[in-house]
């Protein structure tokens, strides 16, 4: 399947695949402890940042996940992804993050909305899911503003160190009214 190289998003934002020259931005993005957990692997050196970018390219080539840098004027402000792509059930798992300077500015919402339209259209998915720790109201606000309805709590789903966290699950369907606004 051939996928778009770039996706326009509102407010002068653009979604594009991560590139090796974004490695310094990736390294800076994963410096804070709360972001380091989201990397899934250590990203503390330039080599590790390049590996993170390469892994996103490999997933895209395999058709298992599509991760986009959310940029404005070529500056990466965050990331949105649809992973766990399942073409039998036409489902995918959405994730997102933004750099600290971009938080609260609508970057994640615009990115997730653009990603969702693309996933329903070009990928042919029907259901997109996402989850966030219940102690992360900002992520919940992104999910709701991006048109994802809350569906329930997955008890103690995530573990960071010795602590377990409940996760609130959200979903958006291709047939939801939000897709026709």
TABEL-V286912 format. One record per pair of residues at least 24 apart in sequence whose C-alpha atoms are under 6 Angstrom apart, sorted by the first residue. I is the first residue (numbers start at 1). GAP is how many residues later the second one is. Records with the same first field share a line. If there is no record, write none. Layout:
BEGIN
I->GAP ; GAP
END
This chain:
BEGIN
9->105
13->58 ; 59
14->56 ; 57
15->53 ; 54 ; 55
16->52 ; 53
17->51 ; 52
18->51
20->30
23->26 ; 27
29->70
90->35 ; 36
91->34 ; 35 ; 36 ; 37
92->36
93->35 ; 36 ; 37
94->35 ; 36
109->33 ; 37
113->33
120->54
126->47 ; 48
127->45 ; 46
128->43 ; 44
129->41 ; 42
130->39 ; 40
131->36 ; 37 ; 38
132->35 ; 36
133->33 ; 34
134->32 ; 33 ; 34
148->24
END
